[in-house]
């Protein structure tokens, strides 16, 4: 029985981030790497320079589109991942709750992974503080509170 619960939780933790990623990818397709032009051996220096310029423009366009896709992914994955973490703490089935919590963490991490090198240091720092705060809040909010029990006199 424990193995089934582990498998269900693990499956949710893996499938949820993929679900979010491919949902974003369906609505906002990622860029495709530009094809490389083959240079002719008889090309003149001006033709080679023009080809290199076109390649540079295609590459720059690709990087700009890649940044846009990463921004859309982080905008979608962050609230969905946080929602999965919060819902995972509410769900009474341990395997589903654990799977949602891990899936939410993986979803947020995957969203940030793609945008991390575009983000400024202050955004990285604030994001990490907020993520840490959300996990601490959820842990303390749902952790069973046990009051100190008075010891019976001996």
BELWO-V926972 format. One record per pair of residues at least 4 apart in sequence whose ideal C-beta (glycine too) atoms are under 8 Angstrom apart, sorted by sequence separation. I is the first residue (numbers start at 1). J is the second residue. If there is no record, write none. Layout:
((I;J) (I;J))
This chain:
((1;5) (2;6) (3;7) (4;8) (5;9) (6;10) (7;11) (8;12) (9;13) (10;14) (11;15) (12;16) (13;17) (14;18) (15;19) (16;20) (17;21) (18;22) (19;23) (20;24) (21;25) (22;26) (23;27) (24;28) (25;29) (39;43) (43;47) (44;48) (45;49) (46;50) (47;51) (48;52) (49;53) (50;54) (51;55) (52;56) (53;57) (54;58) (55;59) (56;60) (57;61) (58;62) (59;63) (60;64) (61;65) (62;66) (63;67) (64;68) (65;69) (66;70) (67;71) (68;72) (69;73) (70;74) (71;75) (72;76) (73;77) (74;78) (75;79) (76;80) (77;81) (78;82) (79;83) (80;84) (81;85) (82;86) (83;87) (84;88) (85;89) (86;90) (87;91) (93;97) (94;98) (95;99) (96;100) (97;101) (98;102) (99;103) (100;104) (101;105) (102;106) (103;107) (104;108) (105;109) (106;110) (107;111) (108;112) (109;113) (110;114) (111;115) (112;116) (115;119) (119;123) (120;124) (121;125) (122;126) (123;127) (124;128) (125;129) (126;130) (127;131) (128;132) (129;133) (130;134) (131;135) (132;136) (133;137) (134;138) (135;139) (136;140) (137;141) (138;142) (139;143) (25;30) (43;48) (91;96) (92;97) (119;124) (91;97) (40;47) (90;97) (112;119) (39;47) (43;51) (88;96) (89;97) (116;124) (119;127) (39;48) (88;97) (91;100) (88;98) (88;99) (39;51) (88;100) (89;101) (87;100) (88;101) (37;51) (88;102) (85;100) (88;103) (112;127) (84;100) (85;101) (88;104) (37;54) (84;101) (37;55) (86;104) (36;55) (84;103) (85;104) (84;104) (85;105) (34;55) (83;104) (81;103) (82;104) (81;104) (84;107) (85;108) (108;131) (34;58) (80;104) (81;105) (34;59) (81;106) (81;107) (82;108) (34;61) (80;107) (81;108) (34;62) (81;109) (33;62) (31;61) (32;62) (77;107) (78;108) (81;111) (105;135) (31;62) (77;108) (77;110) (78;111) (31;65) (77;111) (78;112) (30;65) (31;66) (76;111) (77;112) (30;66) (73;110) (74;111) (101;138) (31;69) (73;111) (74;112) (30;69) (28;68) (29;69) (74;114) (28;69) (73;114) (74;115) (73;115) (28;72) (70;114) (71;115) (69;114) (70;115) (71;118) (24;72) (70;118) (24;73) (85;134) (89;138) (85;135) (67;118) (21;73) (24;76) (82;134) (86;138) (89;141) (90;142) (23;76) (24;77) (85;138) (89;142) (20;76) (21;77) (20;77) (17;77) (20;80) (20;81) (17;81) (16;84) (12;95) (16;99) (12;96) (16;100) (9;94) (13;98) (9;95) (13;99) (17;103) (8;95) (9;96) (12;99) (16;103) (20;107) (8;96) (11;99) (12;100) (15;103) (16;104) (5;94) (6;95) (9;98) (10;99) (13;102) (14;103) (17;106) (21;110) (5;95) (9;99) (12;102) (13;103) (16;106) (17;107) (20;110) (4;95) (8;99) (12;103) (16;107) (20;111) (10;102) (14;106) (9;102) (13;106) (17;110))
